[in-house]
């Protein structure tokens, strides 16, 4: 409908959107995959000790959540999303089709990883990701807590992301070893 907007979330927007919505539906975005592919120097790390945050890297598909926003609320929701998702402008705003679990296909605002941004980490191996996440802390807290929240909330939504679960195990082992 012309008087509403959709937003696609694949990380913390799935469980902590922070805005009013009319509808929340499981959804899949094709052509992008959930990945810890962005160095975090704000929310989950610092310039001196970067962590990693999620991005939508090229390839694959991502199961997430789509939110329908009414037109009157859109300017405020959009401003909030830009402030939340773009502190260092590591994402590119885009409109992409997502498939809702009920079969509908909608056009949604998504924040894609900017592969040309200096914070783009690219396709790091799981061991390197674990090394960066373990011990990193930023304005929003510990990096490992972000990963734990992600895995727990994905499970609650019925999504088993084996790469994220393996990564969590690697990070937890590193943190135990560090004492």
C-alpha positions in Angstrom: 0.0 0.0 0.0 1.2 3.5 -0.7 0.6 4.7 2.9 2.9 2.3 4.6 6.6 1.3 4.6 8.5 -1.9 5.4 11.8 -2.3 7.2 13.9 -5.5 7.1 15.9 -6.5 10.2 18.4 -9.3 10.4 20.3 -8.5 13.7 19.2 -6.6 16.8 16.3 -5.0 14.8 14.7 -8.5 15.0 14.3 -8.4 18.8 14.7 -4.8 19.7 13.3 -2.6 16.9 12.8 0.5 19.0 10.0 1.9 16.9 6.2 1.5 16.6 5.0 -0.9 13.8 1.7 -2.1 12.5 2.8 -5.6 11.6 5.9 -7.9 12.3 6.5 -10.9 10.0 9.3 -13.4 9.5 10.9 -12.6 6.1 13.7 -13.7 3.8 16.0 -11.5 1.8 17.6 -13.2 -1.1 21.1 -12.3 -2.4 22.5 -11.2 0.9 23.7 -13.2 3.9 24.0 -12.3 7.6 27.7 -12.0 8.5 30.1 -10.4 11.0 31.7 -8.4 8.3 32.0 -4.8 9.7 34.6 -3.6 12.1 32.8 -1.9 15.0 34.5 1.2 16.4 31.3 2.6 18.0 28.7 0.2 19.3 30.8 -3.0 20.0 34.4 -1.8 19.9 36.7 1.2 19.7 39.2 2.5 17.2 41.9 1.1 19.4 40.2 -2.3 19.8 37.6 -2.9 17.1 35.0 -5.5 17.4 32.7 -6.8 14.7 29.0 -6.2 14.0 26.6 -7.8 11.6 26.1 -6.7 8.0 24.4 -8.0 5.0 27.2 -9.3 2.8 26.8 -10.3 -0.8 25.5 -13.8 -1.5 23.2 -16.3 0.0 19.9 -15.5 1.8 19.0 -14.1 5.2 16.0 -15.0 7.4 15.0 -12.0 9.5 12.0 -9.8 10.4 10.0 -7.3 8.4 8.1 -4.5 10.0 5.2 -2.6 8.4 5.2 1.1 9.4 2.3 3.4 8.8 2.9 6.5 6.7 2.3 9.1 9.5 5.0 7.4 11.7 7.5 6.9 8.8 9.5 10.2 9.1 10.2 9.6 12.8 11.0 5.9 12.3 13.3 6.6 9.4 15.2 9.3 11.4 15.6 6.8 14.3 16.9 4.1 11.9 19.4 6.4 10.3 20.7 7.5 13.7 20.8 3.9 15.0 22.2 2.2 11.9 24.6 4.8 10.5 26.8 6.2 13.3 29.9 5.7 11.0 28.0 5.3 7.7 29.1 1.7 7.2 25.8 0.7 5.5 24.1 1.6 2.3 20.4 2.2 2.4 18.6 0.3 -0.2 15.1 -0.9 -1.1 14.9 -4.7 -1.7 12.1 -7.2 -2.1 11.7 -9.5 0.8 9.5 -12.6 1.0 7.2 -12.7 4.1 6.6 -16.1 5.7 2.9 -15.8 4.6 4.0 -15.7 1.0 3.6 -12.0 0.3 6.5 -10.1 -1.3 7.1 -6.6 -0.1 9.6 -3.8 -0.8 11.5 -3.0 2.3 14.2 -0.6 3.5 17.4 -2.6 4.2 20.8 -1.5 5.4 23.4 -3.3 3.2 27.1 -3.5 4.1 29.1 -0.9 2.2 32.0 -3.0 0.8 33.9 0.2 0.0 33.8 1.6 3.5 37.0 1.4 5.6 35.2 -0.6 8.2 34.3 -3.3 5.8 36.0 -6.5 7.2 35.0 -8.7 4.3 34.9 -12.5 4.6 36.9 -13.2 7.7 37.4 -16.8 8.9 35.6 -17.9 12.0 38.8 -17.9 14.1 39.6 -14.3 13.1 36.0 -13.3 13.9 36.2 -14.9 17.3 39.5 -13.2 18.0 38.0 -9.8 17.2 34.7 -10.3 19.1 36.3 -11.8 22.3 37.1 -9.0 24.6 35.8 -6.1 22.5 33.6 -3.5 24.1 31.9 -0.4 22.8 29.2 2.2 23.7 26.5 -0.5 23.5 28.4 -3.1 25.5 30.4 -6.2 25.1 30.7 -7.6 21.6 30.1 -11.2 22.8 26.8 -10.1 24.4 25.7 -8.9 20.9 26.6 -12.3 19.5 24.8 -14.2 22.3 21.7 -12.1 21.9 21.7 -12.8 18.2 22.0 -16.6 18.6 19.4 -16.7 21.4 16.9 -14.6 19.5 17.4 -16.4 16.2 16.7 -19.7 18.1 13.5 -18.1 19.6 12.4 -17.3 16.0 13.1 -20.8 14.9 16.2 -19.9 12.9 19.3 -22.1 13.4 22.3 -20.2 12.0 25.0 -22.8 12.4 27.8 -20.3 11.5 26.7 -17.9 14.2 26.4 -20.8 16.8 29.9 -22.1 15.9 31.3 -18.6 16.2 29.7 -18.1 19.6 31.3 -21.4 20.8 34.7 -20.2 19.6 34.3 -16.8 21.3 33.2 -18.3 24.6 36.2 -20.7 24.6 38.5 -17.8 24.0 37.0 -15.8 26.9 37.2 -18.8 29.2 40.9 -19.3 28.3 41.5 -15.6 28.9 40.1 -16.0 32.4 
